[in-house]
Amino acid sequence: GAKHAIALTNATSGLHVACLAIGLKKGDIGVTVPISFLASSNCIIYCGAEVDFVDIEEDSVCMSPSKLEEYITKKGPPKVVIPVDFAGVPADLPKIWELSKRYNFRVIEDASHSVGSEYTYNEKLYKCGDCSHADLAVFSFHPVKTITLAEGGAVSTSDDTLDRRLRLFRNHGMTREADSFTNAEM
């Protein structure tokens, strides 16, 4: 359902380029959950930013929007929040998305565990990773996931600028678009 999907070597590289695409850097803070594969926090560290954690809801085992808001009112808004869908159960993305609009942070849905999962919000059905309630979403095709390609990952977004940045990072900065060349005469 997202406008763009970019294939990558795995979800770890997807999380990394997603953080790079939003401009995460030293001095920034990224927030995720403590119950996840380490890539959900390492992608923040790879960019030189500081990682912090918000606890989960017991019933969903996903990020608690109320605890996220408590974190923000206590420590200030982070640059990015990475909610992790767990075992096919999506995080409460609509509430987290609402907080992102109120407190001005980016959302990267770690949908590695939710390929094919759906959720309902305001009586409408949404697919995990469709970026209706996230700037970017990351998928994993690792052998232990729902859909496997033996390895691999993907990032989805509906933002054209983020799509262009993701593709540049994935392709080592190479492009065929002459308008994007730094020195078009060479």
Phi and psi in degrees as GROMACS dihedral restraints (atoms count N, CA, C in turn):
[ dihedral_restraints ]
;  ai    aj    ak    al  type     phi  dphi    fc
    3     4     5     6     1   -75.8    20    10
    4     5     6     7     1   158.2    20    10
    6     7     8     9     1   -69.4    20    10
    7     8     9    10     1   -34.2    20    10
    9    10    11    12     1  -130.6    20    10
   10    11    12    13     1   148.1    20    10
   12    13    14    15     1  -140.1    20    10
   13    14    15    16     1   130.2    20    10
   15    16    17    18     1  -120.6    20    10
   16    17    18    19     1   120.4    20    10
   18    19    20    21     1   -79.5    20    10
   19    20    21    22     1   142.6    20    10
   21    22    23    24     1  -139.1    20    10
   22    23    24    25     1   175.5    20    10
   24    25    26    27     1   -65.9    20    10
   25    26    27    28     1   -33.1    20    10
   27    28    29    30     1  -167.8    20    10
   28    29    30    31     1   174.7    20    10
   30    31    32    33     1   -69.2    20    10
   31    32    33    34     1   -29.7    20    10
   33    34    35    36     1   -60.7    20    10
   34    35    36    37     1   -47.2    20    10
   36    37    38    39     1   -67.3    20    10
   37    38    39    40     1   -31.8    20    10
   39    40    41    42     1   -63.0    20    10
   40    41    42    43     1   -45.1    20    10
   42    43    44    45     1   -63.3    20    10
   43    44    45    46     1   -40.4    20    10
   45    46    47    48     1   -63.2    20    10
   46    47    48    49     1   -51.7    20    10
   48    49    50    51     1   -68.7    20    10
   49    50    51    52     1   -27.9    20    10
   51    52    53    54     1   -64.3    20    10
   52    53    54    55     1   -43.3    20    10
   54    55    56    57     1   -64.8    20    10
   55    56    57    58     1   -41.1    20    10
   57    58    59    60     1   -63.1    20    10
   58    59    60    61     1   -41.1    20    10
   60    61    62    63     1   -62.7    20    10
   61    62    63    64     1   -33.7    20    10
   63    64    65    66     1   -85.3    20    10
   64    65    66    67     1    -2.5    20    10
   66    67    68    69     1    84.2    20    10
   67    68    69    70     1    25.3    20    10
   69    70    71    72     1   -64.0    20    10
   70    71    72    73     1   134.4    20    10
   72    73    74    75     1  -152.8    20    10
   73    74    75    76     1   177.9    20    10
   75    76    77    78     1   -54.8    20    10
   76    77    78    79     1   136.8    20    10
   78    79    80    81     1    96.1    20    10
   79    80    81    82     1   -17.2    20    10
   81    82    83    84     1   -87.1    20    10
   82    83    84    85     1   163.7    20    10
   84    85    86    87     1  -123.4    20    10
   85    86    87    88     1   135.8    20    10
   87    88    89    90     1  -118.6    20    10
   88    89    90    91     1   140.7    20    10
   90    91    92    93     1  -120.2    20    10
   91    92    93    94     1   136.1    20    10
   93    94    95    96     1  -143.1    20    10
   94    95    96    97     1  -165.4    20    10
   96    97    98    99     1  -105.7    20    10
   97    98    99   100     1   153.7    20    10
   99   100   101   102     1   -77.1    20    10
  100   101   102   103     1   -16.0    20    10
  102   103   104   105     1  -101.2    20    10
  103   104   105   106     1    91.8    20    10
  105   106   107   108     1  -170.5    20    10
  106   107   108   109     1   167.8    20    10
  108   109   110   111     1   -66.1    20    10
  109   110   111   112     1   147.9    20    10
  111   112   113   114     1   -61.2    20    10
  112   113   114   115     1   -16.6    20    10
  114   115   116   117     1   -62.8    20    10
  115   116   117   118     1   -28.6    20    10
  117   118   119   120     1   -64.7    20    10
  118   119   120   121     1   -26.7    20    10
  120   121   122   123     1  -102.0    20    10
  121   122   123   124     1   -33.5    20    10
  123   124   125   126     1   -62.5    20    10
  124   125   126   127     1   -31.8    20    10
  126   127   128   129     1   -61.1    20    10
  127   128   129   130     1   -30.8    20    10
  129   130   131   132     1   -71.0    20    10
  130   131   132   133     1   -45.8    20    10
  132   133   134   135     1   -64.6    20    10
  133   134   135   136     1   -39.0    20    10
  135   136   137   138     1   -54.6    20    10
  136   137   138   139     1   -30.0    20    10
  138   139   140   141     1   -89.7    20    10
  139   140   141   142     1     2.5    20    10
  141   142   143   144     1    84.8    20    10
  142   143   144   145     1     3.0    20    10
  144   145   146   147     1   -85.7    20    10
  145   146   147   148     1   171.8    20    10
  147   148   149   150     1   -99.9    20    10
  148   149   150   151     1   136.4    20    10
  150   151   152   153     1   -99.6    20    10
  151   152   153   154     1   141.4    20    10
  153   154   155   156     1  -138.4    20    10
  154   155   156   157     1   167.3    20    10
  156   157   158   159     1  -126.2    20    10
  157   158   159   160     1   145.7    20    10
  159   160   161   162     1  -120.5    20    10
  160   161   162   163     1   137.1    20    10
  162   163   164   165     1   -71.3    20    10
  163   164   165   166     1   169.1    20    10
  165   166   167   168     1   -96.4    20    10
  166   167   168   169     1   166.9    20    10
  168   169   170   171     1   -87.8    20    10
  169   170   171   172     1   138.0    20    10
  171   172   173   174     1   -63.3    20    10
  172   173   174   175     1   -37.5    20    10
  174   175   176   177     1   -74.5    20    10
  175   176   177   178     1   -32.9    20    10
  177   178   179   180     1  -101.7    20    10
  178   179   180   181     1   -20.7    20    10
  180   181   182   183     1    61.2    20    10
  181   182   183   184     1    25.0    20    10
  183   184   185   186     1  -118.4    20    10
  184   185   186   187     1   167.5    20    10
  186   187   188   189     1   -51.6    20    10
  187   188   189   190     1   135.8    20    10
  189   190   191   192     1   -86.9    20    10
  190   191   192   193     1   114.9    20    10
  192   193   194   195     1   -60.0    20    10
  193   194   195   196     1   -36.1    20    10
  195   196   197   198     1   -67.9    20    10
  196   197   198   199     1   -38.5    20    10
  198   199   200   201     1   -70.8    20    10
  199   200   201   202     1   -30.8    20    10
  201   202   203   204     1   -64.4    20    10
  202   203   204   205     1   -44.3    20    10
  204   205   206   207     1   -65.8    20    10
  205   206   207   208     1   -38.3    20    10
  207   208   209   210     1   -59.3    20    10
  208   209   210   211     1   -44.1    20    10
  210   211   212   213     1   -57.9    20    10
  211   212   213   214     1   -47.6    20    10
  213   214   215   216     1   -64.2    20    10
  214   215   216   217     1   -43.6    20    10
  216   217   218   219     1   -68.0    20    10
  217   218   219   220     1   -25.5    20    10
  219   220   221   222     1   -86.6    20    10
  220   221   222   223     1   -45.0    20    10
  222   223   224   225     1  -111.9    20    10
  223   224   225   226     1   -10.5    20    10
  225   226   227   228     1    95.8    20    10
  226   227   228   229     1   162.6    20    10
  228   229   230   231     1   -73.2    20    10
  229   230   231   232     1   140.5    20    10
  231   232   233   234     1   -79.0    20    10
  232   233   234   235     1   174.1    20    10
  234   235   236   237     1   -77.4    20    10
  235   236   237   238     1   -35.6    20    10
  237   238   239   240     1  -144.5    20    10
  238   239   240   241     1   146.2    20    10
  240   241   242   243     1  -120.0    20    10
  241   242   243   244     1   131.4    20    10
  243   244   245   246     1  -117.8    20    10
  244   245   246   247     1    88.4    20    10
  246   247   248   249     1   -74.1    20    10
  247   248   249   250     1   142.2    20    10
  249   250   251   252     1  -112.2    20    10
  250   251   252   253     1   121.1    20    10
  252   253   254   255     1   -71.7    20    10
  253   254   255   256     1   137.0    20    10
  255   256   257   258     1  -122.8    20    10
  256   257   258   259     1   123.9    20    10
  258   259   260   261     1    53.4    20    10
  259   260   261   262     1    40.5    20    10
  261   262   263   264     1    87.0    20    10
  262   263   264   265     1    -7.3    20    10
  264   265   266   267     1   -94.8    20    10
  265   266   267   268     1   120.2    20    10
  267   268   269   270     1   -74.8    20    10
  268   269   270   271     1   148.1    20    10
  270   271   272   273     1   -64.4    20    10
  271   272   273   274     1   166.0    20    10
  273   274   275   276     1   -78.9    20    10
  274   275   276   277     1    73.1    20    10
  276   277   278   279     1   -61.7    20    10
  277   278   279   280     1   -40.4    20    10
  279   280   281   282     1   -58.4    20    10
  280   281   282   283     1   -41.7    20    10
  282   283   284   285     1   -70.1    20    10
  283   284   285   286     1   -40.0    20    10
  285   286   287   288     1   -65.9    20    10
  286   287   288   289     1   -40.2    20    10
  288   289   290   291     1   -62.5    20    10
  289   290   291   292     1   -41.8    20    10
  291   292   293   294     1   -60.5    20    10
  292   293   294   295     1   -43.5    20    10
  294   295   296   297     1   -63.1    20    10
  295   296   297   298     1   -37.3    20    10
  297   298   299   300     1   -63.7    20    10
  298   299   300   301     1   -35.3    20    10
  300   301   302   303     1   -73.2    20    10
  301   302   303   304     1   -36.4    20    10
  303   304   305   306     1   -72.9    20    10
  304   305   306   307     1   -39.0    20    10
  306   307   308   309     1  -109.9    20    10
  307   308   309   310     1     3.3    20    10
  309   310   311   312     1    61.7    20    10
  310   311   312   313     1    62.7    20    10
  312   313   314   315     1  -133.8    20    10
  313   314   315   316     1   163.6    20    10
  315   316   317   318     1   -91.0    20    10
  316   317   318   319     1   154.8    20    10
  318   319   320   321     1  -123.7    20    10
  319   320   321   322     1   125.6    20    10
  321   322   323   324     1  -116.7    20    10
  322   323   324   325     1   109.2    20    10
  324   325   326   327     1   -77.1    20    10
  325   326   327   328     1   120.9    20    10
  327   328   329   330     1   -86.1    20    10
  328   329   330   331     1    93.7    20    10
  330   331   332   333     1   -96.3    20    10
  331   332   333   334     1    22.5    20    10
  333   334   335   336     1   -57.4    20    10
  334   335   336   337     1   -32.4    20    10
  336   337   338   339     1   -96.7    20    10
  337   338   339   340     1     4.3    20    10
  339   340   341   342     1  -129.7    20    10
  340   341   342   343     1    26.9    20    10
  342   343   344   345     1   -57.4    20    10
  343   344   345   346     1   121.7    20    10
  345   346   347   348     1    89.5    20    10
  346   347   348   349     1    -7.1    20    10
  348   349   350   351     1   -79.0    20    10
  349   350   351   352     1   158.0    20    10
  351   352   353   354     1  -135.8    20    10
  352   353   354   355     1   162.7    20    10
  354   355   356   357     1  -145.6    20    10
  355   356   357   358     1   158.1    20    10
  357   358   359   360     1  -111.3    20    10
  358   359   360   361     1   135.6    20    10
  360   361   362   363     1  -142.6    20    10
  361   362   363   364     1   128.2    20    10
  363   364   365   366     1    50.4    20    10
  364   365   366   367     1    44.4    20    10
  366   367   368   369     1    63.3    20    10
  367   368   369   370     1    18.2    20    10
  369   370   371   372     1  -118.0    20    10
  370   371   372   373     1   140.4    20    10
  372   373   374   375     1   -89.4    20    10
  373   374   375   376     1   132.2    20    10
  375   376   377   378     1  -123.1    20    10
  376   377   378   379     1   148.6    20    10
  378   379   380   381     1   -96.6    20    10
  379   380   381   382     1   139.1    20    10
  381   382   383   384     1   -59.1    20    10
  382   383   384   385     1   135.7    20    10
  384   385   386   387     1    86.6    20    10
  385   386   387   388     1     1.9    20    10
  387   388   389   390     1   -81.5    20    10
  388   389   390   391     1    -2.8    20    10
  390   391   392   393     1    64.4    20    10
  391   392   393   394     1    26.0    20    10
  393   394   395   396     1   -71.6    20    10
  394   395   396   397     1   -29.8    20    10
  396   397   398   399     1  -131.1    20    10
  397   398   399   400     1    35.2    20    10
  399   400   401   402     1  -160.8    20    10
  400   401   402   403     1   152.2    20    10
  402   403   404   405     1   -73.9    20    10
  403   404   405   406     1   -37.2    20    10
  405   406   407   408     1  -144.8    20    10
  406   407   408   409     1   155.7    20    10
  408   409   410   411     1  -137.2    20    10
  409   410   411   412     1   143.2    20    10
  411   412   413   414     1  -119.6    20    10
  412   413   414   415     1   134.1    20    10
  414   415   416   417     1  -116.7    20    10
  415   416   417   418     1   152.5    20    10
  417   418   419   420     1  -121.3    20    10
  418   419   420   421     1   140.2    20    10
  420   421   422   423     1  -118.4    20    10
  421   422   423   424     1    29.0    20    10
  423   424   425   426     1   -64.1    20    10
  424   425   426   427     1   154.0    20    10
  426   427   428   429     1   -54.6    20    10
  427   428   429   430     1   -25.2    20    10
  429   430   431   432     1   -89.7    20    10
  430   431   432   433     1     2.8    20    10
  432   433   434   435     1   -92.5    20    10
  433   434   435   436     1   172.8    20    10
  435   436   437   438     1   -58.8    20    10
  436   437   438   439     1   -46.3    20    10
  438   439   440   441     1  -118.3    20    10
  439   440   441   442     1   128.7    20    10
  441   442   443   444     1  -123.5    20    10
  442   443   444   445     1   146.2    20    10
  444   445   446   447     1  -122.5    20    10
  445   446   447   448     1    20.5    20    10
  447   448   449   450     1    78.5    20    10
  448   449   450   451     1   -26.0    20    10
  450   451   452   453     1  -175.6    20    10
  451   452   453   454     1   174.6    20    10
  453   454   455   456     1   120.7    20    10
  454   455   456   457     1   166.2    20    10
  456   457   458   459     1  -159.3    20    10
  457   458   459   460     1   174.9    20    10
  459   460   461   462     1  -153.7    20    10
  460   461   462   463     1   153.6    20    10
  462   463   464   465     1  -122.9    20    10
  463   464   465   466     1   133.0    20    10
  465   466   467   468     1  -113.9    20    10
  466   467   468   469     1   151.2    20    10
  468   469   470   471     1  -160.6    20    10
  469   470   471   472     1   157.0    20    10
  471   472   473   474     1  -110.1    20    10
  472   473   474   475     1     5.7    20    10
  474   475   476   477     1   -96.8    20    10
  475   476   477   478     1   117.4    20    10
  477   478   479   480     1   -61.6    20    10
  478   479   480   481     1   -38.6    20    10
  480   481   482   483     1   -66.3    20    10
  481   482   483   484     1   -44.6    20    10
  483   484   485   486     1   -64.2    20    10
  484   485   486   487     1   -38.7    20    10
  486   487   488   489     1   -58.5    20    10
  487   488   489   490     1   -47.0    20    10
  489   490   491   492     1   -61.8    20    10
  490   491   492   493     1   -43.4    20    10
  492   493   494   495     1   -64.9    20    10
  493   494   495   496     1   -43.4    20    10
  495   496   497   498     1   -58.0    20    10
  496   497   498   499     1   -45.7    20    10
  498   499   500   501     1   -64.4    20    10
  499   500   501   502     1   -38.4    20    10
  501   502   503   504     1   -64.8    20    10
  502   503   504   505     1   -44.7    20    10
  504   505   506   507     1   -64.2    20    10
  505   506   507   508     1   -42.6    20    10
  507   508   509   510     1   -62.1    20    10
  508   509   510   511     1   -35.6    20    10
  510   511   512   513     1  -100.1    20    10
  511   512   513   514     1    25.4    20    10
  513   514   515   516     1    58.3    20    10
  514   515   516   517     1    29.3    20    10
  516   517   518   519     1    83.9    20    10
  517   518   519   520     1    -0.6    20    10
  519   520   521   522     1   -77.8    20    10
  520   521   522   523     1   142.6    20    10
  522   523   524   525     1  -147.3    20    10
  523   524   525   526     1   156.2    20    10
  525   526   527   528     1  -102.5    20    10
  526   527   528   529     1    -2.2    20    10
  528   529   530   531     1   -82.1    20    10
  529   530   531   532     1   107.7    20    10
  531   532   533   534     1   -57.1    20    10
  532   533   534   535     1   -32.6    20    10
  534   535   536   537     1   -64.0    20    10
  535   536   537   538     1   -20.6    20    10
  537   538   539   540     1   -93.3    20    10
  538   539   540   541     1    -6.2    20    10
  540   541   542   543     1   -67.5    20    10
  541   542   543   544     1   138.6    20    10
  543   544   545   546     1   -71.7    20    10
  544   545   546   547     1   -40.6    20    10
  546   547   548   549     1  -130.9    20    10
  547   548   549   550     1    88.0    20    10
  549   550   551   552     1   -68.1    20    10
  550   551   552   553     1   -18.1    20    10
  552   553   554   555     1   -76.3    20    10
  553   554   555   556     1   -18.4    20    10
